[in-house]
């Protein structure tokens, strides 16, 4: 990344951080509007990484609005603890299923179980994520760059495998949870594994968040105009969550207690993805990057200009190869 791109990206990050709390203070919860209107009775939603942070808040908000929510996490025990922390909800409104998005085997097993037990799927929130991980595969044989594997590749395959269920819903939505840090990306499709350059966890994380955006846009493009599935990416805001645990004690302490007063609360942090996932205003809206519930990120196109022209399509094809997608799996996207 050149110096101009870096300082431009840093300016966007700083501006977003300094203004977010003021802006969110003027927003109304999309869930309040849903509860006042029709609610989500009869809707089925999947939230990956739903056992903590804004994933857990998303589960809570959707369940309280009447949806049946499938909470995925890597441990049933942690999932049960998460459900208990939510408090009283309608019996049967939250179901726990095991999913590790860094493992393609786990993704395939989860998707097969879901396809055999559900008639349709209304909402898929791709929320699970990791930050500042050391270099190396999470599992033997998995992709060596852990941010790309966990934050993007697993979600890419999961969505592909769940397309048949999403198509059976009258109107379905896929929401990829990205981050404003995408502005600091240095995405090189010829070196996703960081074999030709020094590994930097911050850059790797930013790259994975850029991939989330490219995926949401390419999915919308491949589904085509008039599809019953709408695809969006969101930046939820700067929030204190467990994702900061890998920053190290010093940085994690500073993130929580020094800049903490400027961070937004978990519930508000979940608003943007809930808005994209279920709000009537987003009906028929696809391929969009949302920020602060219903806004478009200013200057979002500038960081995208650093990408090669066919980056979206090429990334999709690369992911199919990395997933060793079968002909049957590829055919799930019409």
C-alpha positions in Angstrom: 0.0 0.0 0.0 1.4 3.4 -0.9 1.7 6.3 1.6 -1.3 8.2 0.2 -3.6 5.2 0.5 -2.4 4.5 4.0 -3.0 8.0 5.3 -6.3 8.3 3.4 -7.4 5.1 5.0 -6.3 6.2 8.4 -8.2 9.5 8.0 -11.4 7.5 7.3 -10.8 5.3 10.3 -10.3 8.3 12.6 -13.3 10.2 11.2 -15.5 7.1 11.6 -14.3 6.6 15.2 -14.8 10.3 16.3 -18.2 10.7 14.8 -19.9 7.3 15.3 -21.2 7.8 18.9 -22.9 11.1 18.0 -24.5 9.6 14.9 -25.8 6.4 16.7 -27.3 8.5 19.4 -29.8 9.9 16.9 -30.7 6.5 15.4 -33.7 4.5 16.4 -33.4 0.7 16.9 -34.6 -1.2 13.8 -35.8 -3.9 16.2 -38.1 -1.4 18.0 -39.7 -0.6 14.6 -40.1 -4.3 13.9 -41.8 -5.0 17.2 -44.1 -2.1 16.7 -45.0 -3.3 13.2 -45.2 -7.0 12.2 -42.3 -8.6 14.0 -40.5 -11.7 12.6 -42.9 -14.5 13.4 -42.2 -17.5 11.2 -38.8 -16.3 10.0 -35.7 -18.5 10.4 -32.3 -16.9 10.8 -28.7 -18.3 11.1 -26.1 -16.2 12.9 -22.6 -17.5 12.8 -20.4 -16.7 15.8 -23.6 -16.0 17.8 -22.2 -16.8 21.2 -20.5 -13.5 22.0 -20.2 -9.8 21.0 -22.5 -8.4 18.4 -23.3 -11.9 17.2 -25.0 -12.6 20.5 -26.8 -9.3 20.4 -28.0 -10.1 16.9 -29.3 -13.4 18.1 -31.1 -11.7 21.1 -32.6 -8.9 19.0 -33.9 -11.3 16.3 -35.3 -13.8 18.8 -37.0 -11.0 20.8 -38.6 -9.8 17.5 -40.1 -13.3 17.0 -37.7 -15.1 14.7 -36.4 -18.6 15.2 -32.6 -18.1 15.4 -29.9 -20.8 14.9 -26.9 -19.7 16.9 -23.7 -21.2 15.7 -20.5 -21.5 17.6 -17.5 -23.9 18.0 -18.6 -25.1 21.5 -22.0 -26.3 22.6 -21.1 -25.3 26.2 -20.3 -21.7 25.2 -23.5 -21.7 23.2 -25.6 -22.7 26.1 -23.9 -20.1 28.3 -24.7 -17.5 25.7 -28.4 -18.5 25.5 -28.6 -18.3 29.3 -27.2 -14.8 29.3 -29.9 -13.6 26.9 -32.6 -14.1 29.4 -36.2 -15.1 28.9 -37.2 -15.6 25.3 -40.0 -17.6 23.7 -39.3 -21.4 24.2 -37.6 -22.9 21.1 -36.7 -19.5 19.6 -33.0 -20.2 19.8 -31.3 -23.3 18.7 -27.5 -24.1 19.1 -25.5 -25.8 16.4 -21.8 -26.4 16.1 -19.9 -24.6 13.4 -16.2 -23.6 13.0 -15.9 -21.4 9.9 -12.1 -21.9 9.8 -12.8 -25.6 9.0 -14.3 -26.4 5.6 -15.2 -29.9 6.9 -17.2 -28.3 9.7 -18.9 -25.9 7.2 -20.0 -28.8 5.0 -21.2 -30.9 8.0 -23.2 -27.9 9.3 -24.8 -27.1 5.9 -25.8 -30.7 5.3 -27.5 -30.9 8.7 -29.3 -27.6 8.1 -30.5 -28.7 4.6 -31.9 -31.9 6.0 -33.8 -30.2 8.9 -35.1 -26.9 7.5 -37.6 -26.3 4.7 -36.3 -22.8 4.0 -34.0 -20.1 5.4 -34.9 -16.4 5.6 -31.7 -14.8 7.0 -28.0 -15.7 7.0 -25.8 -13.4 9.0 -22.1 -14.1 8.4 -20.9 -12.7 11.7 -18.2 -15.0 13.0 -14.7 -13.4 12.9 -11.2 -13.4 14.2 -8.6 -10.7 14.6 -4.8 -10.5 15.1 -4.2 -14.2 14.8 -0.7 -15.6 14.4 0.2 -17.0 11.0 -0.7 -20.7 10.4 -3.7 -22.9 9.7 -6.2 -23.4 12.4 -6.6 -27.0 11.4 -4.3 -29.4 9.5 -4.9 -28.9 5.8 -6.9 -25.7 6.2 -5.9 -22.4 4.6 -2.7 -21.1 6.2 -3.8 -17.4 6.6 -6.3 -17.7 9.5 -8.2 -14.4 9.0 -9.0 -15.2 5.3 -10.0 -18.8 6.4 -12.2 -17.8 9.3 -13.6 -14.5 8.2 -14.1 -15.1 4.5 -13.5 -18.6 3.0 -15.7 -20.5 5.4 -18.5 -18.1 5.0 -18.1 -18.2 1.2 -18.6 -22.0 1.2 -21.4 -21.8 3.8 -23.4 -19.4 1.7 -22.9 -21.4 -1.4 -24.2 -24.6 0.3 -27.2 -22.8 1.8 -28.4 -21.1 -1.4 -31.0 -23.9 -2.0 -32.6 -23.1 1.4 -32.4 -19.4 0.9 -34.1 -19.7 -2.5 -37.0 -21.5 -0.9 -37.8 -18.5 1.3 -40.2 -15.9 -0.2 -37.5 -13.2 0.4 -34.1 -14.0 1.9 -31.1 -12.0 2.9 -27.4 -12.7 3.3 -25.5 -10.2 5.5 -21.7 -10.3 5.5 -20.3 -8.5 8.6 -17.3 -6.5 7.4 -15.3 -3.7 9.0 -14.2 -0.1 8.2 -10.7 -1.5 8.5 -11.2 -2.7 4.9 -9.8 0.8 3.9 -6.4 -0.4 5.0 -6.4 -3.5 2.8 -3.5 -4.6 0.7 -5.3 -7.4 -1.1 -3.2 -9.4 -3.5 -5.0 -12.3 -5.0 -1.7 -13.8 -6.1 -0.5 -13.8 -2.5 -3.5 -14.5 -0.2 -1.2 -16.8 1.8 1.4 -14.1 2.5 4.2 -16.2 1.1 5.8 -13.3 -1.0 5.6 -10.6 1.7 6.0 -10.3 5.4 2.9 -11.4 7.4 1.0 -8.6 9.1 -2.1 -9.6 11.1 -3.7 -6.1 10.8 -3.3 -6.2 7.0 -4.5 -9.8 6.9 -7.6 -8.8 8.9 -8.3 -5.8 6.6 -7.9 -8.0 3.6 -10.4 -10.5 4.9 -12.9 -7.6 5.6 -12.4 -6.4 2.0 -13.1 -9.9 0.8 -16.4 -9.8 2.7 -17.5 -6.8 0.7 -16.4 -8.2 -2.6 -18.2 -11.4 -1.8 -21.5 -9.6 -1.0 -21.3 -7.6 -4.2 -20.3 -10.6 -6.4 -23.1 -12.7 -4.9 -25.6 -10.0 -5.7 -24.2 -9.8 -9.2 -24.4 -13.6 -9.8 -27.9 -13.9 -8.4 -29.0 -11.3 -10.8 -31.7 -8.6 -10.8 -35.0 -9.9 -9.5 -33.6 -12.6 -7.3 -35.4 -13.4 -4.1 -32.1 -13.3 -2.2 -30.6 -9.9 -1.3 -26.9 -9.7 -0.3 -25.3 -6.9 1.7 -22.1 -6.2 3.6 -22.1 -4.0 6.8 -19.7 -2.1 9.0 -21.2 -2.4 12.5 -19.1 0.3 14.1 -16.2 0.3 16.6 -17.3 -1.8 19.6 -15.7 -3.4 22.6 -16.0 -7.1 22.0 -14.0 -10.3 22.6 -12.4 -9.8 19.2 -9.9 -7.5 20.9 -8.6 -10.3 23.1 -5.9 -11.1 20.6 -4.5 -7.6 20.7 -2.3 -8.4 23.6 -2.8 -7.2 27.2 -1.6 -3.6 26.6 -3.5 -2.9 23.4 -6.6 -4.7 24.7 -6.6 -2.6 27.9 -6.2 0.6 25.9 -9.0 -0.5 23.5 -11.4 -1.2 26.3 -10.6 1.5 28.8 -8.8 4.4 27.0 -10.8 4.6 23.8 -13.8 2.7 25.4 -15.8 5.8 26.1 -15.9 6.6 22.4 -17.0 3.1 21.4 -20.7 2.2 20.9 -22.6 -0.3 23.0 -23.0 -3.9 21.8 -26.8 -3.6 21.2 -26.3 -0.6 18.9 -23.3 -2.3 17.3 -25.8 -5.1 16.2 -28.3 -2.6 14.7 -26.7 -2.3 11.3 -26.6 -6.0 10.6 -30.1 -6.5 12.0 -31.3 -3.6 9.8 -29.7 -5.2 6.7 -31.1 -8.7 7.7 -34.7 -7.9 8.3 -35.9 -4.3 7.9 -38.5 -3.6 5.3 -36.5 -0.7 3.9 -33.9 -3.2 2.7 -36.4 -5.2 0.7 -35.0 -5.7 -2.8 -31.8 -3.8 -2.0 -28.7 -5.8 -2.8 -25.0 -5.4 -3.3 -24.8 -2.5 -0.9 -22.3 -1.7 1.9 -24.1 -0.4 4.9 -22.7 1.7 7.8 -24.5 3.2 10.8 -27.7 1.3 10.2 -28.9 2.9 6.9 -26.1 4.9 5.6 -23.5 4.3 2.9 -19.9 4.6 3.9 -18.5 7.9 2.5 -15.6 7.5 0.1 -16.1 3.7 0.1 -15.1 3.5 -3.6 -11.6 4.9 -3.1 -10.2 1.9 -1.4 -11.9 -0.3 -4.0 -10.1 1.6 -6.8 -6.8 0.0 -5.7 -8.1 -3.4 -6.8 -7.8 -5.0 -10.2 -10.9 -4.5 -12.4 -12.0 -8.2 -12.3 -11.1 -8.7 -8.6 -14.6 -9.6 -7.5 -15.1 -12.3 -10.1 -11.6 -13.7 -9.8 -11.8 -13.9 -5.9 -15.0 -15.9 -6.3 -13.3 -18.4 -8.7 -10.2 -18.6 -6.4 -12.5 -19.4 -3.4 -14.2 -22.2 -5.4 -10.8 -23.8 -6.0 -9.6 -23.3 -2.4 -12.8 -25.0 -1.2 -12.4 -27.8 -3.7 -16.0 -27.2 -4.6 -17.7 -30.1 -6.4 -19.8 -29.6 -9.5 -22.9 -30.3 -7.3 -21.8 -27.5 -4.9 -21.1 -25.1 -7.7 -24.6 -25.8 -9.2 -26.3 -24.7 -6.0 -26.0 -21.1 -7.2 -28.4 -21.0 -10.2 
